[in-house]
Amino acid sequence: MAAMLNVNTRAYPLAGAGLTPPLPKPLLSFDTAKIGSGEQHTVSMILPSPAACAASGNLNLAFAGVAGDQSVFFLSGSAHTLPFSVKAKDTQISINGQTSAPFQTGTTAGAITFTLNGTPIDGDATTKVTIPPAPIAIESASASNQRAGELDITVTGYDNTYSAGTMSFVFFDTGGNAIGSAAAADFTSNFKSFFSGATTGSAFLMRVSFPVIGNQLSIGKVQVNLTNSAGQAQTGSLTFQ
């Protein structure tokens, strides 16, 4: 902005610049204190004191973990950046026009980092959410005896440590009695090969088949134990049908 100051017969040029005052460092909060893989949550932002003037910028989400996971994003448009704004004298910050923004955590252990840019801020509002390693999450499991001479076991789930491999299978007859000892198997190389090409998380669909000699209908149930670097998970008893 420029102007001229006239004093008697003299003229003095004047110039000035207006600066947007920085926002007080926003406080980011979440709908729960404990956040893990395979979940959806919301993030919201408020100011510790009212904004001196209206301001706007961007809320950014980035993920870094044991593997890349493109399934970590804001649900609105599957985006990694959303606009935010605040009115003068307000403390509530609007994210994409709403009071909060939903996001999903993907299926990989690591950390989700939220940052702000696009407007001056008095301090660093970077907020990091840790997604801890967890035993394999089993979303569904079934057992089938519909193929002659074969028992098929299907498991869908995800392994946010990308370290699945060791498993054991305990079979039961139709009377509920265990048949022999547990059958151990190590599929580490199979999972390693599968996960090596994964870019959208650790979800998997697994089918294991056991050949049967004799009356396969005498085998009533099976229980599967799955192990990764974070611990063990169990399917419970699956009925062959």
N, C-alpha and C positions, 0 to 999 in steps of 0.2 A: 504494500500500500504506500502511495506517495502523495505528498501535498506540499504546499508552499506557504511559508510564514512571512508575512509582510510587516516590517517594522519601520515606520517613517518611510524613507525612500529605499530602504534595503529589503531584498527578498532572500529568504533562507529556505532552501529545499529541505523537506523532511521526508524520511522514509521509515517504515516500520514493518515488522513481520509478526504474524500471529502464530503461536505454537499451541498445538493440542496438548493439554496437560495429560500426563500418563494416567492410566487407570490404576487404582489400587490393585495390588496383586490378587487376582480372583482365587477363590477357594473352590476346588473341584471335589465333588462328593458322589458317592455311588449308592445304589439302592440296597446294598448289603456289604458287610465288612469282609466276607469270605467269597472269593471268586475263583472258580475252577474251569476246567475245560468243558466243552460241550454245553455251554450255558449262554443265556442272553440276559443282559443287564442294562441299566441306564446310568448315564452320567449327567450331572447338572452343575451349574456354576453360579456363585453369588459373589458379590463384592463385600469386603469387610466394612466399607463405608460408602456412602452414595457417590456416584460418578459426578464429576464436576461438569461434564458436558456429555452429549451423546457420542458413542463410539461404536465401531464395528471392526471385526477381524475374522480370523479363522481358527477353528479348533481342529487340530490334526491328531490322527491316530496312527501309530506305527507299531509293528510287532517284530521281536527278535527272539528266537528260541533254538531248540535243539535241531530244528529243521525249518525251512520256509513254510509258511502257511497262509495262503491267499484267502482263506475263509475267515480271517479276522478283519472285521470292518464294521462301520456304522450300517445299520439296517436300512436307513434311508438311502436308496440308490446304490447300495453296496459300495459306499464311498469311504475314503480315508480322510477326507476333509469336509467339514461343514461350516457354514458361516455362523457367526454369533454377533449379537448386538445388544446394546444397553442404552436406555434413555437417560437423559440428564436427571440427576437427583434420585435415580433408582439404584437398587442393589441387586435386583434379579436380572441375570443375564439370559437372554433368549438364544437358544441354539436351534438354528434352522427354523425359526419361528415358533419354537416350543420351549417349555420350561425345562425339558430334559431331552436327551438323545439316546435311543436304544442302540446297543452294539452287541455283536456276538464274539465269543472268545476263541472259536476254533477248537482244534483237537490236538494242540501241541503245547508242551510245557515251555515256558519262557516268560517274557514280560511284554505287556502292552504299555506303551508310553504315550501320554497325551501332552501335546504342546500347543502354545498359542502364538499367532503372529498376525501382522496386519495393522496393529495399532500399538503405540507406546504403552508399556506396562511397567509399573514400579516394582520390579523384582521378577524372579523366575518362577512361573506358575507350573513348570513341568511336573507332571504327576505320573508315577509308574505303578502299574498293577502287576503283581507276580502271579503267574499261573503255575502252581507247583506240580512236580511229577506225581503221577497217580497210578495205582494198579489198573490193568486193562478194564475198560468200561464195557460191559456186555449189554447190548441193547436188545437182542433177541437171540434165542437158541432153540433148536428143534432136533428131533431124532426121527429117522424114517427107516422102515423095513420093507418098503414097497419094491425094491429091486431084488430079484432072486439072487440069493447068495451074498448079498451085500447089506451092511448096516451103514447108513449115511448120517453124519452129524454135521449140522450147519450152525455156525455162530457168526453174528454180525456185531461189530463193536468198534472201538478205537483204542489206540495205545499211544498216549501222549508222550511217552518216553522213546518210542520207536525201537524198543528192545525186546519185543515179544519173541517167543521161541519155544521154551520148555513147557510141555503139557503132560498131563496124565489123564487116563480114562478108566473109570471104574464101572464095570458092567454088573447088572443085577438080573436075576431070573424073575419070572412073573410072580414068584412068591416073596420077592424083596430081599433075597439072599445074594450076597456078593459072589460073583463068579471069579474065582482065582484072585490074583493080586492085580494091582493097578497096572495098566499098560502105559509105559512111558514113551514119549516121543519128543524129538527136538526139531522144531521147524525154524530155527534161527536163521539159517541161510535163505529159506523161502521168504520169510518176512523181510530180511535185509534187502533181498532183491526187489521185492514189491515196493518197499518204502523208498528205495533209491530213486524212483521216478515220480514220487508223490509231490505235488505242489499245493494241494488244497487240504492238507491235514492227514491224519493217521487212520481214518476210517477204513475198515476192511470187511470183506465177506469171505469166510473160510468154510470149506467143506472137506471133511475127513471121512474116508470110507474104510471100513473093516470087512475083509472077506470072512464068510462064515461057512464052516463045514458042518452039515447036520441041520437040525431044525432051528432056523433063525427065529421062529415065533416063540421059542422058549426063553428068549432074551427080552426082558420087559423094559428095563430102564438103563440109562447111563448118566454118569456125572462127570463133567469135564472140569479140570483144574488148569488154569492158565497163569503163567508166571512172566513177569517182566522185572526190570531193575527196581521198581518201586514196591513190589510185593506180589501177592497172589489174588486171583479172582476165581469165582466158582459159579458154574451155571445152575447148580441145584440139580435135582433129579429130572431128567428128560425122558418122557415115555415114548417108546418106539411105536409108531402108528403109520 
